[in-house]
Amino acid sequence: TNPMCRRYLSVSNLAREIFLREYRDADPAKTLVMRPGIEMSSYRNLNREECRREIRRRYGIGMSESVILFVSMNFDIKGLDHIIAALAGLKNDFQRASFRLLIVGKGNRHKYSAMARALGIEEQMVFTGIVDKKDLYRIYMASDIYAMLSEFDTFGMVVLEAMAASLPVMVSRNVGARDLVRDGVNGYVISDAADARNVA
């Protein structure tokens, strides 16, 4: 490490832990966590009920259905497979569970549609593709919970965006934004994303 550096800034405790493990001569007292922020004004003029009606009508989702939101530009590393497996278990255990998984972004849609079909929940999946940022804010407001079970993420800005829309969040322990989650209060930190029953 450079002796000229007075401080090392990490975006999360997870990133700090990795930095200190990789650079053993770095001084832990000089290695601080400075989390990113977001612009809250994007949400200020949005009416939650209007967003719920508009977005749910657009994507054919009923007003009484619970919407689990997933936003990513890389489905593979953000844990979409774990979420699908958990929701299949949820549907099997609670036959009357009424939910939709709203998937926003870019990834291998065919792979995950096939997985959902094999597990019997393809009808619960809604792919939007890439959406405009203004639409994304409305989608957050129209949803009920945000889920991201990443294999690894130094922070995860989408978690902040979801929380800004007052959504509870479910993240894996490999997501740096776990720092902001008070387990059972404003969301859940999942210790083992592959444990479908626990995720469900």
GROMACS elastic network, one bead per residue, 0.5 to 0.9 nm:
[ bonds ]
;  ai    aj funct       b0    kb
    1     4     6  0.88015   500
    1     5     6  0.80280   500
    1    23     6  0.71129   500
    1    25     6  0.69146   500
    1    26     6  0.62354   500
    2     5     6  0.56605   500
    2    26     6  0.88705   500
    3     6     6  0.76862   500
    5     8     6  0.71575   500
    5    30     6  0.88979   500
    6    30     6  0.67170   500
    7    27     6  0.89400   500
    7    29     6  0.86222   500
    7    31     6  0.58946   500
    7    32     6  0.70385   500
    8    16     6  0.88932   500
    8    26     6  0.86282   500
    8    27     6  0.89194   500
    8    28     6  0.89895   500
    8    30     6  0.60820   500
    8    32     6  0.60507   500
    8    33     6  0.83527   500
    9    12     6  0.89127   500
    9    16     6  0.79346   500
    9    30     6  0.84343   500
    9    31     6  0.59415   500
    9    32     6  0.50174   500
    9    33     6  0.55852   500
    9    34     6  0.60868   500
   10    13     6  0.72108   500
   10    14     6  0.85005   500
   10    15     6  0.57642   500
   10    16     6  0.53408   500
   10    19     6  0.80924   500
   10    31     6  0.72553   500
   10    32     6  0.61278   500
   10    34     6  0.59163   500
   10    35     6  0.74679   500
   10   154     6  0.88805   500
   11    14     6  0.82662   500
   11    15     6  0.63738   500
   11    16     6  0.75916   500
   11    32     6  0.86843   500
   11    33     6  0.56761   500
   11    34     6  0.52399   500
   11    36     6  0.65785   500
   11   154     6  0.70009   500
   11   155     6  0.63984   500
   11   176     6  0.75782   500
   11   177     6  0.87273   500
   12    15     6  0.51773   500
   12    16     6  0.62224   500
   12    17     6  0.86523   500
   12    32     6  0.88795   500
   12    33     6  0.56087   500
   12    34     6  0.69161   500
   12    35     6  0.59955   500
   12    36     6  0.88855   500
   12   154     6  0.66569   500
   12   155     6  0.61428   500
   12   175     6  0.89036   500
   12   176     6  0.51253   500
   12   177     6  0.67601   500
   12   178     6  0.84538   500
   12   179     6  0.68912   500
   13    17     6  0.60526   500
   13    18     6  0.86047   500
   13    32     6  0.86322   500
   13    33     6  0.63595   500
   13   154     6  0.87884   500
   13   176     6  0.66028   500
   13   177     6  0.87356   500
   13   178     6  0.88053   500
   13   179     6  0.69315   500
   14    17     6  0.51922   500
   14    18     6  0.64043   500
   14    19     6  0.86805   500
   14   153     6  0.87465   500
   14   154     6  0.65423   500
   14   155     6  0.80946   500
   14   173     6  0.88439   500
   14   174     6  0.75118   500
   14   175     6  0.75392   500
   14   176     6  0.52478   500
   14   177     6  0.86314   500
   14   178     6  0.86377   500
   14   179     6  0.84392   500
   15    18     6  0.51865   500
   15    19     6  0.60908   500
   15    20     6  0.86670   500
   15    33     6  0.85054   500
   15   153     6  0.87862   500
   15   154     6  0.55010   500
   15   155     6  0.78863   500
   15   176     6  0.68629   500
   16    19     6  0.50284   500
   16    20     6  0.61558   500
   16    21     6  0.84972   500
   16    28     6  0.88259   500
   16    31     6  0.70265   500
   16    32     6  0.74315   500
   16    33     6  0.68930   500
   17    20     6  0.53139   500
   17    21     6  0.61484   500
   17    22     6  0.86768   500
   18    21     6  0.50357   500
   18    22     6  0.61344   500
   18    23     6  0.84918   500
   19    22     6  0.52061   500
   19    23     6  0.59224   500
   19    24     6  0.83322   500
   19    26     6  0.84285   500
   19    31     6  0.87046   500
   20    23     6  0.51059   500
   20    24     6  0.56656   500
   20    25     6  0.80260   500
   20    26     6  0.64105   500
   20    27     6  0.81230   500
   20    28     6  0.69993   500
   20    31     6  0.80867   500
   21    24     6  0.58130   500
   22    25     6  0.89871   500
   23    26     6  0.56076   500
   24    27     6  0.81065   500
   25    28     6  0.89641   500
   26    29     6  0.87797   500
   26    30     6  0.77938   500
   26    31     6  0.76174   500
   27    30     6  0.53902   500
   27    31     6  0.65267   500
   28    32     6  0.78949   500
   29    32     6  0.73986   500
   35   155     6  0.81386   500
   35   177     6  0.84388   500
   36   155     6  0.85022   500
   36   157     6  0.78793   500
   36   160     6  0.88171   500
   37    40     6  0.89851   500
   37   157     6  0.82476   500
   37   160     6  0.75288   500
   38   157     6  0.80978   500
   38   160     6  0.71941   500
   38   161     6  0.71912   500
   38   164     6  0.83871   500
   39    42     6  0.66288   500
   39    43     6  0.87104   500
   39   161     6  0.89843   500
   40    43     6  0.58902   500
   40    44     6  0.69524   500
   40   161     6  0.86720   500
   40   164     6  0.68764   500
   41    44     6  0.51391   500
   41    45     6  0.77284   500
   42    45     6  0.72830   500
   42    46     6  0.79535   500
   42   134     6  0.78122   500
   42   137     6  0.71824   500
   43    46     6  0.54517   500
   43    47     6  0.85962   500
   43   137     6  0.67920   500
   43   138     6  0.82704   500
   43   141     6  0.83729   500
   43   164     6  0.76185   500
   43   165     6  0.68876   500
   44    47     6  0.83740   500
   46    49     6  0.89600   500
   46    50     6  0.79172   500
   46    51     6  0.72835   500
   46   137     6  0.84530   500
   46   138     6  0.73055   500
   46   141     6  0.78820   500
   47    50     6  0.53776   500
   47    51     6  0.61874   500
   47    52     6  0.86549   500
   47   138     6  0.87938   500
   47   141     6  0.79921   500
   48    51     6  0.51117   500
   48    52     6  0.60976   500
   48    53     6  0.86967   500
   48   138     6  0.80552   500
   48   141     6  0.54244   500
   48   142     6  0.64588   500
   48   165     6  0.89104   500
   49    52     6  0.50151   500
   49    53     6  0.62424   500
   49    54     6  0.85833   500
   49   141     6  0.82841   500
   49   142     6  0.75276   500
   50    53     6  0.52426   500
   50    54     6  0.60920   500
   50    55     6  0.85199   500
   50   142     6  0.83467   500
   51    54     6  0.51336   500
   51    55     6  0.58485   500
   51    56     6  0.80780   500
   51   138     6  0.54933   500
   51   139     6  0.71357   500
   51   140     6  0.87240   500
   51   141     6  0.60987   500
   51   142     6  0.52655   500
   52    55     6  0.55195   500
   52    56     6  0.57875   500
   52    57     6  0.81945   500
   52    63     6  0.74307   500
   52   138     6  0.79784   500
   52   139     6  0.78509   500
   52   141     6  0.68010   500
   52   143     6  0.72536   500
   53    56     6  0.54522   500
   53    57     6  0.59493   500
   53    58     6  0.85045   500
   53    62     6  0.89534   500
   53    63     6  0.71531   500
   53   142     6  0.76228   500
   54    57     6  0.53174   500
   54    58     6  0.61710   500
   54    59     6  0.88636   500
   54   138     6  0.86402   500
   54   142     6  0.82411   500
   55    58     6  0.50118   500
   55    59     6  0.63077   500
   55    60     6  0.84172   500
   55    61     6  0.80897   500
   55   135     6  0.87847   500
   55   138     6  0.72551   500
   55   139     6  0.63455   500
   55   142     6  0.63591   500
   55   143     6  0.89913   500
   56    59     6  0.53133   500
   56    60     6  0.57448   500
   56    62     6  0.63779   500
   56    63     6  0.68272   500
   56   139     6  0.88154   500
   56   142     6  0.72455   500
   56   143     6  0.89512   500
   57    60     6  0.51525   500
   57    61     6  0.62128   500
   57    62     6  0.75553   500
   57    63     6  0.85365   500
   58    61     6  0.78239   500
   59   102     6  0.88360   500
   59   126     6  0.72182   500
   59   127     6  0.88081   500
   59   128     6  0.79575   500
   60   126     6  0.87409   500
   61    64     6  0.85035   500
   61    65     6  0.68651   500
   61    67     6  0.83458   500
   61    99     6  0.88534   500
   61   100     6  0.72795   500
   61   126     6  0.87579   500
   62    65     6  0.53089   500
   62    66     6  0.85965   500
   63    66     6  0.81675   500
   64    98     6  0.76988   500
   64    99     6  0.85587   500
   65    97     6  0.85400   500
   65    98     6  0.51270   500
   65   100     6  0.67043   500
   66    97     6  0.85984   500
   66    98     6  0.62793   500
   66   100     6  0.62465   500
   66   101     6  0.85493   500
   66   143     6  0.75007   500
   66   144     6  0.60803   500
   66   145     6  0.81893   500
   67    98     6  0.89440   500
   67    99     6  0.57193   500
   67   101     6  0.59559   500
   67   102     6  0.65910   500
   67   142     6  0.79408   500
   67   143     6  0.50260   500
   67   144     6  0.51790   500
   67   145     6  0.66446   500
   67   146     6  0.85735   500
   68    99     6  0.72809   500
   68   100     6  0.61956   500
   68   102     6  0.61054   500
   68   103     6  0.85746   500
   68   143     6  0.65035   500
   68   144     6  0.60813   500
   68   145     6  0.50521   500
   68   146     6  0.57760   500
   68   147     6  0.67548   500
   69   100     6  0.84153   500
   69   101     6  0.59656   500
   69   103     6  0.62666   500
   69   104     6  0.77381   500
   69   139     6  0.83649   500
   69   140     6  0.75747   500
   69   143     6  0.62975   500
   69   144     6  0.74921   500
   69   145     6  0.61099   500
   69   147     6  0.61221   500
   69   148     6  0.87050   500
   69   162     6  0.89749   500
   70    78     6  0.88728   500
   70    80     6  0.76975   500
   70    83     6  0.89099   500
   70   101     6  0.72568   500
   70   102     6  0.61469   500
   70   104     6  0.61478   500
   70   105     6  0.84792   500
   70   145     6  0.89720   500
   70   146     6  0.61424   500
   70   147     6  0.55974   500
   70   148     6  0.64223   500
   71    74     6  0.89650   500
   71    75     6  0.85182   500
   71    78     6  0.87522   500
   71   102     6  0.83150   500
   71   103     6  0.60318   500
   71   105     6  0.58181   500
   71   106     6  0.87426   500
   71   146     6  0.83468   500
   71   147     6  0.83188   500
   71   148     6  0.78511   500
   71   158     6  0.70916   500
   72    75     6  0.60558   500
   72    78     6  0.68607   500
   72   103     6  0.80063   500
   72   104     6  0.64468   500
   72   105     6  0.51056   500
   72   106     6  0.65935   500
   72   107     6  0.79439   500
   72   148     6  0.86151   500
   72   158     6  0.81732   500
   73    78     6  0.86718   500
   73   104     6  0.82305   500
   73   105     6  0.51005   500
   73   107     6  0.62922   500
   73   130     6  0.83028   500
   74    77     6  0.60697   500
   74    78     6  0.64186   500
   74   105     6  0.78172   500
   74   106     6  0.62306   500
   74   107     6  0.53526   500
   74   108     6  0.83576   500
   75    78     6  0.53542   500
   75    79     6  0.65773   500
   75    80     6  0.56285   500
   75    81     6  0.81165   500
   75   105     6  0.82704   500
   75   106     6  0.71043   500
   75   107     6  0.50959   500
   75   108     6  0.70103   500
   75   109     6  0.85935   500
   75   112     6  0.86985   500
   76    79     6  0.60272   500
   76    80     6  0.65471   500
   76    81     6  0.74451   500
   76   107     6  0.74470   500
   76   108     6  0.80833   500
   76   150     6  0.84478   500
   76   151     6  0.86941   500
   77    80     6  0.79056   500
   77   149     6  0.84340   500
   77   150     6  0.55711   500
   77   151     6  0.55496   500
   77   152     6  0.71746   500
   77   153     6  0.86957   500
   78    81     6  0.86206   500
   78   148     6  0.59324   500
   78   149     6  0.56946   500
   78   151     6  0.63266   500
   78   152     6  0.77206   500
   78   153     6  0.81899   500
   79    82     6  0.53508   500
   79    83     6  0.65994   500
   79    84     6  0.89041   500
   79   147     6  0.89626   500
   79   148     6  0.63152   500
   79   151     6  0.65112   500
   79   172     6  0.87782   500
   79   193     6  0.77845   500
   80    83     6  0.51267   500
   80    84     6  0.62331   500
   80    85     6  0.86658   500
   80   103     6  0.88631   500
   80   112     6  0.78265   500
   80   147     6  0.88241   500
   80   148     6  0.74730   500
   80   149     6  0.71788   500
   80   150     6  0.82103   500
   81    84     6  0.52040   500
   81    85     6  0.62038   500
   81    86     6  0.86423   500
   81   112     6  0.71244   500
   81   115     6  0.79116   500
   81   116     6  0.89266   500
   81   149     6  0.89496   500
   81   194     6  0.88927   500
   82    85     6  0.51798   500
   82    86     6  0.61796   500
   82    87     6  0.86582   500
   82   149     6  0.69711   500
   82   193     6  0.61788   500
   82   194     6  0.58662   500
   82   195     6  0.80277   500
   82   196     6  0.66315   500
   82   199     6  0.81526   500
   83    86     6  0.51396   500
   83    87     6  0.61600   500
   83    88     6  0.86312   500
   83   101     6  0.88179   500
   83   147     6  0.75464   500
   83   148     6  0.79772   500
   83   149     6  0.72993   500
   83   193     6  0.82927   500
   83   194     6  0.89879   500
   83   196     6  0.76978   500
   83   199     6  0.75371   500
   83   200     6  0.82443   500
   84    87     6  0.51481   500
   84    88     6  0.61919   500
   84    89     6  0.87111   500
   84   101     6  0.83096   500
   84   112     6  0.81514   500
   84   115     6  0.78116   500
   84   116     6  0.64702   500
   84   119     6  0.83191   500
   84   121     6  0.80482   500
   84   125     6  0.89029   500
   84   196     6  0.87464   500
   85    88     6  0.52164   500
   85    89     6  0.64742   500
   85    90     6  0.87667   500
   85   115     6  0.85311   500
   85   116     6  0.79997   500
   85   119     6  0.74958   500
   85   194     6  0.85389   500
   85   196     6  0.58660   500
   85   197     6  0.87021   500
   85   199     6  0.89519   500
   85   200     6  0.85772   500
   86    89     6  0.51239   500
   86    90     6  0.62067   500
   86    91     6  0.87400   500
   86   194     6  0.86845   500
   86   195     6  0.79181   500
   86   197     6  0.61430   500
   86   198     6  0.79027   500
   86   199     6  0.57193   500
   87    91     6  0.61127   500
   87    92     6  0.85365   500
   87    99     6  0.88422   500
   87   101     6  0.85019   500
   87   121     6  0.77437   500
   87   196     6  0.80382   500
   87   199     6  0.83837   500
   87   200     6  0.60994   500
   88    91     6  0.51683   500
   88    92     6  0.62839   500
   88    93     6  0.87040   500
   88   116     6  0.78066   500
   88   119     6  0.59591   500
   88   120     6  0.68484   500
   88   121     6  0.60989   500
   88   196     6  0.87309   500
   88   200     6  0.84986   500
   89    92     6  0.50600   500
   89    93     6  0.61022   500
   89    94     6  0.84139   500
   89   119     6  0.87314   500
   89   196     6  0.70151   500
   89   197     6  0.65718   500
   89   200     6  0.66146   500
   90    93     6  0.52161   500
   90    94     6  0.58701   500
   90    95     6  0.80984   500
   90    97     6  0.74405   500
   90   196     6  0.89389   500
   90   197     6  0.78234   500
   90   200     6  0.54653   500
   91    94     6  0.52350   500
   91    95     6  0.54703   500
   91    96     6  0.75561   500
   91    97     6  0.60860   500
   91    98     6  0.83207   500
   91    99     6  0.88138   500
   91   120     6  0.87384   500
   91   121     6  0.78162   500
   92    95     6  0.58251   500
   92    97     6  0.89704   500
   93    97     6  0.86723   500
   94    97     6  0.53549   500
   95    98     6  0.84675   500
   98   124     6  0.86326   500
   99   124     6  0.65746   500
  100   123     6  0.81993   500
  100   125     6  0.58715   500
  100   126     6  0.70487   500
  101   124     6  0.60049   500
  101   126     6  0.61248   500
  101   127     6  0.84469   500
  102   124     6  0.84689   500
  102   125     6  0.62747   500
  102   127     6  0.62138   500
  102   128     6  0.74116   500
  102   139     6  0.89955   500
  102   143     6  0.84091   500
  103   106     6  0.88653   500
  103   125     6  0.73412   500
  103   126     6  0.59411   500
  103   128     6  0.62001   500
  103   129     6  0.76074   500
  104   126     6  0.84944   500
  104   127     6  0.61725   500
  104   128     6  0.52047   500
  104   129     6  0.55300   500
  104   130     6  0.62280   500
  104   131     6  0.72465   500
  104   136     6  0.83081   500
  105   127     6  0.80609   500
  105   128     6  0.69854   500
  105   131     6  0.70724   500
  106   109     6  0.78819   500
  106   128     6  0.89630   500
  106   129     6  0.58702   500
  106   130     6  0.61483   500
  107   110     6  0.88432   500
  107   111     6  0.89290   500
  107   112     6  0.88936   500
  107   129     6  0.85817   500
  108   111     6  0.55347   500
  108   112     6  0.67131   500
  108   113     6  0.87549   500
  109   112     6  0.54046   500
  109   113     6  0.59636   500
  109   114     6  0.84998   500
  109   127     6  0.77262   500
  110   113     6  0.50671   500
  110   114     6  0.60300   500
  110   115     6  0.85357   500
  111   114     6  0.52845   500
  111   115     6  0.63210   500
  111   116     6  0.87954   500
  112   116     6  0.60790   500
  112   117     6  0.84293   500
  112   122     6  0.89705   500
  113   116     6  0.50855   500
  113   117     6  0.60326   500
  113   118     6  0.85957   500
  113   121     6  0.89964   500
  113   122     6  0.62367   500
  113   125     6  0.77751   500
  114   118     6  0.61625   500
  114   119     6  0.86181   500
  114   122     6  0.78728   500
  115   118     6  0.52135   500
  115   119     6  0.63299   500
  115   120     6  0.86674   500
  115   121     6  0.87786   500
  115   122     6  0.81198   500
  116   119     6  0.50538   500
  116   120     6  0.60142   500
  116   121     6  0.51063   500
  116   123     6  0.83629   500
  116   124     6  0.85321   500
  116   125     6  0.77156   500
  117   120     6  0.50245   500
  117   121     6  0.59124   500
  117   123     6  0.80953   500
  118   121     6  0.78880   500
  118   122     6  0.81126   500
  119   122     6  0.77608   500
  120   123     6  0.79208   500
  120   124     6  0.89329   500
  121   124     6  0.53048   500
  121   125     6  0.70055   500
  122   125     6  0.53979   500
  122   126     6  0.85624   500
  123   126     6  0.79001   500
  128   131     6  0.71652   500
  131   134     6  0.82240   500
  131   135     6  0.62363   500
  131   136     6  0.63101   500
  132   135     6  0.52204   500
  132   136     6  0.62747   500
  132   137     6  0.89948   500
  133   137     6  0.65168   500
  133   138     6  0.88822   500
  134   137     6  0.53857   500
  134   138     6  0.67172   500
  134   139     6  0.88911   500
  135   138     6  0.50765   500
  135   139     6  0.62004   500
  135   140     6  0.87438   500
  136   140     6  0.62710   500
  136   141     6  0.86802   500
  137   140     6  0.51693   500
  137   141     6  0.64229   500
  137   142     6  0.87730   500
  137   161     6  0.80041   500
  137   162     6  0.85807   500
  137   165     6  0.77847   500
  138   141     6  0.50531   500
  138   142     6  0.62101   500
  138   143     6  0.88374   500
  139   143     6  0.63200   500
  140   143     6  0.53982   500
  140   144     6  0.82024   500
  140   145     6  0.87291   500
  140   146     6  0.82190   500
  140   161     6  0.78575   500
  140   162     6  0.59924   500
  140   163     6  0.89755   500
  140   164     6  0.88848   500
  140   165     6  0.60726   500
  140   166     6  0.86983   500
  140   167     6  0.75798   500
  141   144     6  0.80897   500
  141   162     6  0.83121   500
  141   165     6  0.56573   500
  141   166     6  0.79134   500
  141   167     6  0.79205   500
  143   146     6  0.76486   500
  143   167     6  0.75002   500
  144   167     6  0.61915   500
  144   168     6  0.74998   500
  145   162     6  0.82166   500
  145   167     6  0.53404   500
  145   168     6  0.52331   500
  145   169     6  0.58531   500
  145   170     6  0.75822   500
  145   187     6  0.85648   500
  146   159     6  0.75539   500
  146   162     6  0.64142   500
  146   163     6  0.84641   500
  146   167     6  0.64259   500
  146   168     6  0.63770   500
  146   170     6  0.61309   500
  146   171     6  0.84144   500
  146   187     6  0.88597   500
  147   159     6  0.84306   500
  147   168     6  0.87759   500
  147   169     6  0.58235   500
  147   171     6  0.60212   500
  147   172     6  0.88752   500
  148   156     6  0.88790   500
  148   158     6  0.88869   500
  148   159     6  0.79318   500
  148   169     6  0.79471   500
  148   170     6  0.62474   500
  148   172     6  0.68429   500
  148   175     6  0.82616   500
  149   152     6  0.85749   500
  149   170     6  0.74287   500
  149   171     6  0.51124   500
  149   173     6  0.81336   500
  149   174     6  0.78152   500
  149   175     6  0.76355   500
  149   190     6  0.77381   500
  149   193     6  0.60244   500
  150   153     6  0.63559   500
  150   171     6  0.73974   500
  150   172     6  0.61212   500
  150   173     6  0.84755   500
  150   174     6  0.63823   500
  150   175     6  0.63597   500
  150   193     6  0.81770   500
  151   172     6  0.77472   500
  151   173     6  0.89006   500
  151   174     6  0.60819   500
  151   175     6  0.78611   500
  151   193     6  0.84234   500
  152   155     6  0.88708   500
  152   172     6  0.85460   500
  152   173     6  0.86511   500
  152   175     6  0.59429   500
  152   176     6  0.83035   500
  153   156     6  0.60294   500
  153   174     6  0.62315   500
  153   176     6  0.60221   500
  153   177     6  0.83297   500
  154   174     6  0.79043   500
  154   175     6  0.61653   500
  154   177     6  0.77378   500
  155   159     6  0.84202   500
  155   175     6  0.57964   500
  155   178     6  0.80515   500
  155   179     6  0.89869   500
  156   159     6  0.56820   500
  156   160     6  0.73779   500
  156   175     6  0.66196   500
  156   176     6  0.66642   500
  156   177     6  0.58779   500
  157   160     6  0.52374   500
  157   161     6  0.64124   500
  157   162     6  0.87906   500
  157   177     6  0.77653   500
  158   162     6  0.61086   500
  158   163     6  0.85214   500
  159   162     6  0.51553   500
  159   163     6  0.61850   500
  159   164     6  0.85808   500
  159   169     6  0.68961   500
  159   170     6  0.87892   500
  159   171     6  0.82169   500
  159   177     6  0.66783   500
  159   178     6  0.88445   500
  160   163     6  0.50452   500
  160   164     6  0.60554   500
  160   165     6  0.87250   500
  160   177     6  0.75987   500
  160   180     6  0.85512   500
  161   164     6  0.50746   500
  161   165     6  0.66018   500
  161   166     6  0.89949   500
  161   167     6  0.89614   500
  162   165     6  0.52093   500
  162   166     6  0.66763   500
  162   167     6  0.54658   500
  162   168     6  0.76598   500
  162   169     6  0.71977   500
  163   167     6  0.50622   500
  163   168     6  0.65360   500
  163   169     6  0.69947   500
  163   186     6  0.83232   500
  164   167     6  0.73619   500
  166   186     6  0.86642   500
  167   186     6  0.78519   500
  167   187     6  0.82931   500
  168   181     6  0.87813   500
  168   185     6  0.81805   500
  168   186     6  0.50138   500
  168   188     6  0.79292   500
  169   181     6  0.75680   500
  169   186     6  0.67782   500
  169   188     6  0.63339   500
  169   189     6  0.84136   500
  170   178     6  0.89210   500
  170   181     6  0.84969   500
  170   187     6  0.54876   500
  170   189     6  0.59801   500
  170   190     6  0.71097   500
  170   199     6  0.86547   500
  171   174     6  0.79175   500
  171   175     6  0.64059   500
  171   177     6  0.80360   500
  171   178     6  0.66549   500
  171   181     6  0.84878   500
  171   187     6  0.80325   500
  171   188     6  0.63866   500
  171   189     6  0.51459   500
  171   190     6  0.60253   500
  171   191     6  0.89739   500
  171   193     6  0.85944   500
  172   175     6  0.56842   500
  172   178     6  0.75504   500
  172   188     6  0.82914   500
  172   189     6  0.54743   500
  172   191     6  0.61756   500
  172   192     6  0.71293   500
  172   193     6  0.60585   500
  173   176     6  0.76704   500
  173   177     6  0.89950   500
  173   178     6  0.65162   500
  173   189     6  0.58208   500
  173   190     6  0.58041   500
  173   191     6  0.54057   500
  173   192     6  0.76773   500
  173   193     6  0.83385   500
  174   177     6  0.88940   500
  174   178     6  0.79752   500
  174   190     6  0.89065   500
  174   191     6  0.84326   500
  175   178     6  0.57307   500
  175   179     6  0.86354   500
  175   189     6  0.89002   500
  176   179     6  0.63827   500
  176   180     6  0.87324   500
  177   180     6  0.57342   500
  177   181     6  0.72872   500
  178   181     6  0.51246   500
  178   182     6  0.82228   500
  178   188     6  0.85163   500
  178   189     6  0.64753   500
  179   182     6  0.80387   500
  180   186     6  0.87322   500
  181   184     6  0.85086   500
  181   185     6  0.77681   500
  181   186     6  0.60820   500
  181   187     6  0.57882   500
  181   188     6  0.66871   500
  181   189     6  0.70113   500
  182   185     6  0.53182   500
  182   186     6  0.56854   500
  182   187     6  0.63319   500
  182   188     6  0.71325   500
  182   189     6  0.81361   500
  183   186     6  0.66668   500
  183   187     6  0.54758   500
  183   189     6  0.59792   500
  184   187     6  0.55005   500
  184   188     6  0.56899   500
  184   189     6  0.85785   500
  185   188     6  0.78177   500
  190   193     6  0.59815   500
  190   195     6  0.88738   500
  190   198     6  0.79876   500
  190   199     6  0.68951   500
  191   195     6  0.86977   500
  192   195     6  0.55591   500
  192   196     6  0.86361   500
  192   198     6  0.81655   500
  192   199     6  0.82661   500
  193   196     6  0.70133   500
  193   198     6  0.82886   500
  193   199     6  0.67779   500
  194   197     6  0.88256   500
  194   198     6  0.87784   500
  194   199     6  0.81329   500
  195   198     6  0.55232   500
  195   199     6  0.63284   500
  195   200     6  0.87196   500
  196   199     6  0.50745   500
  196   200     6  0.60324   500
  197   200     6  0.50824   500
